[in-house]
C-alpha cells in the first residue's frame, strides 16, 4: 500500500485517538463536577436548574412520555440544556446533601424558564412529581461521542464505495472532480456569491463556501441549496448547533422550500414549529386514528393481566392487531412526510436519527462547518454522494476541553483541511455588507489577505457626524488589575468594566437617548471572559441610567456573539499584568469574531502595555491610531 492511500487512514486513526482523549477528559471532568461542585456553582455555570417545579405529564406526538419542568430563579443565566441532551433529577436535603434519582431522561425542548423532558416511564414521573426540593442537571452525553466513534469506524472500514472515495478526496490526494455546466446568472447576488453558487452546482465531490464576517454566507448557501433542488429532488442540510440549523431552515422556509426539521428547534415559535417533524406528524390526516389506537393500547395494557384465560387471549389478539395497524400508519405518515420534503434539516449528530436510517442524499450541505468537529461531519457525510461545506475557519473553532487533544490537532476541522489541500474547490466571498470600511479593514488585511471590500452602501455608514468608527481606550496608565476567578469563568477586571459602562453612558448621551429609542440603535457588549460578562450584566441590571435602553443591550462572550451583529460594539479585553500574559486572547480567531460584530462603531478597552507583547494587538493598536490621525 502506498503512502498516499494510507495517509487518510492514518489521519483518521489519529483523529480517533484525539477524540478518545477528549471523551475521557470530559467524562472525568463531569464526574469531578458532579461529585465536588455545589448546586449554586452548577446553576451559575448553566449546568443545573434548582429549584424546579414539575408540571403536567403527557404522551407527545411521538408516543414519548414527557413532563414539563419550570424554574423561576436565576433565569438570566445562560443554560446548556438543549434538545437531545441527557439529564438527571436530584433532591437536595436541608443540610445540602444531594440524592440523584436512579434514571436518565432526555431534553425535548428548553427555553429560559421551561423545559420538556422525555421520561423513561410512569414510575419516573411519579418519583419526580412527589419529590421536594427538586433539581435537574445535565448528564454526561455518551450518545454524541458514541455516534462520532461509530462514524469514524465506518469511514475507516469503507472500501470500494462512495464513502471510501469521499474519504480519499477530502483527506488524501485524490483529485476533486467537477462537471461542466453553463453558468447560471443571479443578478441579485454579487459576483463572488454568484461564482460560489456556480462552483457548488459544478462540484462532483466537494465545494467550500468561505464566508468572512458580513459577506452574506447564508444568502449564498440558501441560493446554492435552492438551485441544487432544481436538479435533485431532496438534499440534507446540517450544522453543528441547533441554533445554526434553525437559522438556515428559517431562511429556506422564507424561500418557499419545504423543510422537514429533525430534532426540535431552539427558538420555538409557530413559524419554527411548523416545519418540525413532530408538528408535521401531528397535523397529518392519519394521526387522529394513530393517536386513538395508541390510547386504546395503553388502556388495554392494564386489562391484559385481568379476567379468564380466554378474555386475556382475546385482549392480546386485539392488541396485536392494533399494534400492526399503528405500525402501518406510522410507516405511511413517515413516507408522506419524507417524500414531500425538499430539505431534511438536522444537527450533525441528529443526522444519525433512526428516522433517517437507510436514507441517502445526492448533496449534503454543512453550515458553520468551521465550528464542527471532523468526526461529527463524517456522521452526516456517510449518507451523501457529495458535500458542500460553508463557514469561516478564521473565526471560532470547535470547543475542545482537553488541552492535549486540542494541541494534537482535534480542533483542526475538516473544512480547514480541505481548504489547505484542495484550494481549487474554495470560493471566497469578498464583499461585506455589515461594517464601516475602517472597522473591516484590519480583519481583512490580517485574516483574508486584504481581499475583502465593503459594499458601497455601507462603506461609510455611521451614527454621528465626525465620529471615529474605531476607538481604543488604553487603560495602561490607570493601574487596573485582572483577577483570576476560576477555570470556567476565567478572569475579571472590575475597574475596566466600570470604565466601559461610563464610556457607554457618555456615548449614549452623545447620540441622544430619544434617538436611540426611536431608531432602535442596538449595542453589543463583549468580553472573552465569562466572569467579566456576568459582572457587566449585573452592573447594567442595577444601573438606573441605562434602564431605558436595556432591551437594546446584549452582553455576552465572544462565542455567544458568533454570527451576530450590532450597531455599536464595546469590547472589554480584561488582561492587565506585568508579564504580558494574555491567555486565550492568543486565539486570534476569537478576536476576529469580536472585532467584526459592529456595523458602525467599535470601542475596545484594553491595557496596551500588556497586549502589545503580541504582534496582532500591537498592529491593531497602531492601525487604530493611524486611522484616527
N, C-alpha and C positions, 0 to 999 in steps of 0.2 A: 504493500500500500504506500502510495506516495504521500509526501508530507502535506501537499496541497489538499488532498482529500481528507487527510487526518485532522487537519487544523480545526475545522468546525467542531469535530467530535471532542478534541482535546479542550477547546474553548468551553463547550457545554459542560464537560465534566468538571472543569474548574469553577464554572458558574454554580454548578450543583453544590460543590464543597462550600463556596462562599455563602450560598443561600442556607445551607445547613448550619453554618456558624451563626448567621443572623437569627435563624429559628431557635437555636439553643440559647442564644443570648436573651432573646425576647421572652422565652419561656421562663428562664431563670429570673429575669427582671420582674416578670409578672408575679412569680412566686414570692419574690422578696417584697414586692409592694403589697401583696395580699396579706402576707404574714406580719409585716413590720409597720405598715403605714396606717395611721389612724384614719377614721372616716372623714374627718374635716379636711385633711390633706387630699384624700381621694376626690372629694367633692370639688375642691379648688382646681384639681388637675383635669376635671371633666370626665373622670373615670367612674363616677358614682353619683346617684341621687339619694339623698336622705334628708328628712323623712319623706316617704311616699304614701299615697293613698290608693288602694286598689279600687277600681270601678267595676263596671259591668263586664261579664264574660259572655262570649257567644261564638258560634261557628262562622268563620268568614267564608267567602265565595269558594275558596279552595278546600273547604271542609276541614280547616285547621281550627283547633280550639284556641281562642285568644282571650286576653284580658287587657283592659285599659288601665294604665297607671298614670297618676298625675303627681306633680310636686309643685310647691309654691315658694320654696326658699332657694336663694342663690340662683335665680332663673337667668341672671345676666351672664353667668359663666358659660363659656362655650363648651359644650359636652361632645364626647366622641361616640355617642350612641347613633348608629345608623343601620339601615336595612341589612339584614343577614348576619349581624354580629351576635355572638353568643353572650348570654348574661346569666348571673346567678342572683337569687334573692337572699337576704340575710335579715336576722333580727339583732338588735342591739339592746342589751340589758342595761339597767340603771347604772351599774358600775363600769359600763363601756365595753363589756365582753361581747364579741361578735360570734353569732352562730349561723353558719351557712346552711341553706336548705339543700337537700340531697338530690337536686336535679338541675339540668341546664336548660334554659329557654332561649328563644331567638327573637331579636328585634324585628318587627314587621314594619313599624313606622315610628318616627320620633321627631317632635319639634321642640320648642323651648320649654314647654311645660307639660306636654302629654306624650305618652308612649303606648304603642300597642305591641304586646308581646305574645308570640306563639308559644303555647304551653304543651308539655308532653302528655298531659291527661287531666281528668277531672279531679283526681286526688291532689295534684299540684295546685290547682285553682283553689280548692278548699283550704289548703295549708296557707296560701297567701292571704286569702280573704279573712282568715281567723287570726292572723298574726298581728301583734302590736309592735310599735317602733320598727317599722319595716323599711328596708332599703334595697336598692338594686345596684349592682356594679357589673362592669364589663368582665367577661371571662376570656381567657387566652384563646385566640382564634386559630384553632388547629386546621379548620377546613380550608382556609385560603392557602396555607402552606402545603397541605396535602395535595390540593389541586395543582399548585405550581410544580411540586415534585413529580406528580404524575405526568404533567405536560412535558417536562424536561426528559423524562424516561421515554415517552412516545417519540419525541424528536430524535433522541439518541438512537433509538431502535429502528427508526424509519429507513426503509430500503426499497429502492425501485418504485417509489410513488411520488406524488406531488409534494408531500411534506419533506421528503428527503431532498428534492430539487430546491425547494424554497430555503431549506437549511443551508445548502451549499452555495446558494446565490447570496443570501443575506449575510452569512458569516464567512464564506470561503471566497475562492477566486473565480467561481463560475459566473460568467457574464450575465447581467440582467438583460432580458430581451425586450424589444419594443415592436409595435406594429405601425405600419404606415397608414395614417388616416388623414383625410383632408381637414385642415384646421377649422375649428368652429369659432365663429366670431361672437363675442359677448360685449356689445357696446357699453353696457352698464358697469363693466369691470375695467380696471386699469390694465396696462399692457403686461405687467409681471403676474397679475392674477389670472389673466386670460391664458398666458403661457403655461402657468401651473395647472390649470384645468385641462388644457390640451395634453400636457405631459401625463396626467393621470389617465386620460382616455386612451393614450397610445401605449401605456405600460403593459407589458405581458406579465411581469412578475412583481415589481415593486416600484413605487413612486413616493417621493417625500415632498411635502409642502412645508417649507421652513418659514414660519411666520413670526418675525420680530414684533415687539410691542406695538399695538395700534395699526398693524398693516392689513387688517381685515382677513385674518386666517379663517375665522368661522364662516364669513361670507363666501370665501373661495371654496372652502370644503363643502358647504351646502350646495354650491353650484356644481361642484365635481360629482357629488352624490346624485343630484337631480339629473345631470346629463348621463351618468352611468346607468340610471334607471330607464333611460330611453333605449338602452342596449341590453340590459339584463332585467329579469323580472323581479329580483329581490336582492338586497345587499344587507350586510351586517355592519352596524356602527357601534363601536365600543370606546370606552375611556377608562382611566384608572378609577376615577371617583364618580359617585352617583351624581354630584352636582354638575360635573362636566357632561355626563350623558344627558341629564335633564336639559341642559343649556342647548346642546346641538339638536336634541329631539324637538324642543320647542321651536327652534328656527326652521326645522324641516316641516313641522306641522303648519307653520305660517305660510309655507310654500305650497300647501295642499297635498303634502306627501302623507300617505297612510303609514303611521309609525306604530309598531307594537313594542311597548316597553316592558322588558322582563326585569322584575325587581322593582320595588316601589321608588318613585321619585322622592327626593328630599324636600323639594319645595312644593308641598301639596296644595294645589288649588284646583278648581273644576277643570280648567284647561289642561293642566298637567295630568290629572287623574284620568281624563277621558281617553288617553291612549295607553294606559297601563293594561297589562294582561288581565289583572283582577277585574277592573271595571268593564272591559270588553267582554269578559267571560260572563259576568253578572247580567249584562244587557243583551246577551244572545237570546233569541226566541225560545231555545230549548232549555234554558237554565231553570225556568219555573218548574218544569217537570223533574229535572235532576234534583233540585232542592227538595221537592216534596218526597222523592224517593229516599234521599239521604235522611230526611226527618223520620220517615217510616222505619228505615233500617235501625236508627238509633232507638226508637220506641220499641221495636220488636226485639232488639238485643236484650232488653230487660225481661222479656217474656219467655225467652228460649230455655230458661232453666226451670220454668214452672209448668204444671199440668202433666198429663199422662204421656207415655212414650209416643203415641200416635200424634198427639197435639204438638209435642216438641218437634217431631219429624216434619209435621206439616209447616210449622213456623220456619224451620231450617230450609225446607224446599222453597218456600215463598221468598225467604231472604236471599237464597242463591239466585233465583230468577231476577229479583230486584237488583242485586249486585251486577249481574250480567247486563241488565238494561242500563244501569248507571254508567258502567264502563263504556258501553256503546255510545251513550250520549256524550260522555267526556271526549271520546275519540272524535266524534262528529264535530263538537264545538271547537276543539283544538284545530282540526283540519280546516274548518271555515276561517278561524282567526288567522292562522299562519298562511293560508293560501291567498287571503285578500291583502295581507300586509306587504308594503313595498320595502320597508326598512324594519329589521329586527334590531332593537337597541338594548344594550345592557352594559354593565361594567365588565371588565376583562375576566374577573373571577366568576361572575354570574353567567358568562358565556358557556360555562360548564353545566348549566342548569339542566335538570332531567328533561325539561320541555324541549330542549334543543338537541337531545340525543339523536344521532343519525342524520342531522341536517347539515347540508353543505351550501356554501355561498360562493358565487363567482368572485366577488370582491369583498374584502374586509377593510373598513376604514377605522383607524385607531386615532382618535383625537387626544391631545395632550400626551402624545407618545413619549415626550422627553421627561415626563414625570412618572412613567410606568417602569417597574422592574422588567428586565428582559424576560424572566420566567413567566410573568403574568401575560406578556404579549403572546407567548407561544401557546397559552391556553386557547386563545381565540384563533390563532393562525392555523391550528390543526384543522379547522373547519373550512378553510378558504383556499381558493386557487391562486389568488394574487392579493397583495396587501398594500394599502396606502397609509403611510404614517404622516401625521400632521402635528406640529408643535414647534418648540424652540429650545434647543439644547443649550442655549446661552442664558436661559432663565432657570427656575428652580429644578433641581434634580429630584429623584425619588428620596423619600426619607429613610435613611439607614441608621439603625440604632447602635449596631456593633461597629466600633471604630476600626477593628482589624478587617472586617468584611468590606467596609467602605474603602479602606486603603488598598485592599486586594483587588478592587475594581467592580464591586457589586453595584455601585451607584452609576456605573457607566451603562447607559441604556442601549437597547437595540438600535434606536434611532441614531444615536451618536456613532455607533459602529458602522451603520450603513452609510451615513454622511461621509465618514472618513474613507471607507473602502470603495464606495460607488458614487463618487461626486456627480456622475452624469445623470443620475436619477433624481437629483435635488433641484427644486425650484425655490429660489429665494424671493419672497415678496418684499418689494423695495420702497413702496410708497406708504407712508404712515399718515393716519387721519386723526390722531389723538393730540399730539403735543405741539406746543410752540417750537419753532425750529431750534432755538437755543437750548431748550430742555432735551431735545432729541440728539443734538449733535455729538455730545460726549459719548453717549452709549453707542451711537453709530460708528464712531471712529474706533472705540476700544473693542467692541464685540463683533461688528459687522463690516469690517474693512472699509468704513466710510461710505458704504453703498446705499444707505437709507436717505430718502429725501422726504421732506414734509409736503403734503398736498397743498396747493396754492391757497385754498380756502381757510386753512388753519395755521399757515406758516407764521403769521404774526399775531395770532389770537392772544388777547389779554383781558384782564378785568379792569385795570386802572391805566390811564394815560401816564406816560413817563415812569412806568414801573419796570423793575428788572425781573425777567422771568425766573431766574435762579438766584437765591441768596445763600451764602454760607455764614452762619453765626458761630464765630470761633470762641470757644469757652476757655482757651489756653490761659488767659490772664485771670480767670475767675476762681481758681482754686477749687473746682468741683472734683468730687471723687466718686468713683464707682464702688459699689458694694456687691459682693457675691451672695446670692440668696439661696442657691441650691441647684443641683444638676438640671432639674427640669425647667426651673424658672429663670436660670441664668443670672443676669446682673441687673442692677438698678442704679440710677443716678438721679436722686430726688431733686437736687438743685437744678440740674439740666431740665428735668420735667417741669419744674416751676417756671423756669425761664421760657420754655416752649409755650406754656399757657399764657404768659404775659405777652409774648410776641404774637400769639394767636389773637388775643383780645385787641392788641394795637392794630393788627391788620383788619380785623372786623370793623373797628371804628373808622379806619381809612376808607373802607368800601362803603360803609353805612349800613346799619342794621336793617332798615326797612328795605333797602335794595336787595340785600342777601335773602330776605324772606320772600320778596316779590318774585325775584328771578330764580329762587331755589338754588343759589350757589352752594355747592356741597364741598365738604372738607374731609380729607383723609389724614389721620394721624398714625404714623407708622413707627415702630421700633423693632429691631431684630429680637429683642428680649421680652419674654412673657411677663416678667416681674415689672418691667417699665410700662408695659401695656396696661396691666392691672392697675398700677399706681395712677397712670394718666386717666383711665376710665373713672376711677373713684373721685379724682380731683374735679373732673368735668361734671360728674353727677352732683357734687356738692357746691358747684360754683353758681351763684345767682346771676352773675354777669352773662354766663354762657347758656343759661337755661333756655332762653327763647330759640336758640339755634341747635339745640341738642339733636333734633331729628335729622339735621343736616350733617352731623358728625359721624364718622366711622373710625373707631380706634382699634387697631389690630396689629398683629405681627406681619412681617413681610410675607410669610407663607399664606396668611389669611387674605392678603391683597392680590395674590396671583390672579390674573385675568380681569382685575377691576381697574377702574379709573375714577378720578375726582377732579373737580375744577382746581382745587388748591390742595397741596400735599405738604405736611410738616413731617420731618424725619428726625427722631432722636437716636443718635448712634451710641450713646451711653458710655463708651470706653474712655477712661481717663486715668492713666497711670504713668509712672516714671519710666517703666521698662519698654514702652511701646508695644505692649501685648494687646492684640485685638481679637484673639479667639476666633469665633466663627465668622467675624467680619472678613476673614481671609477668603471665605467663599464668595467670590465676586459675582457669581450668577445671582446670588441673593440680592446683592446691591443693585445689580442691573434691573431686577424687578422693582426695587424700592424707588429708584430714581426715574423710572419711566411710567409712573402711575398718574402724574399731574398733567392736566390739559393746559393750564395757563400760568400756574405759579408753583414753584418748588422752593421750600425753605429747609435747609439742612442744618441741624445743630450738632456740633462735634468739636472735640479738642484736637486742633490741627497738630499740636506738638506730639500727641500720641499717635494719631492716624497717619501722619506724614512719613512714618518709618516704612510704610508700604507704598510702592510705586503708584498703584491705582489711585489711592486717596490723595497723594501728592499731586498727581496730574489733574485730578478732579478739582482740587482747591485752586491750582494755577489756572485752570480753564475758567472757573467761575470769576476769579479776579480779573482775568483778561476781558471777558465779555461785559463785565461791569465797569470796565475802564478805570 
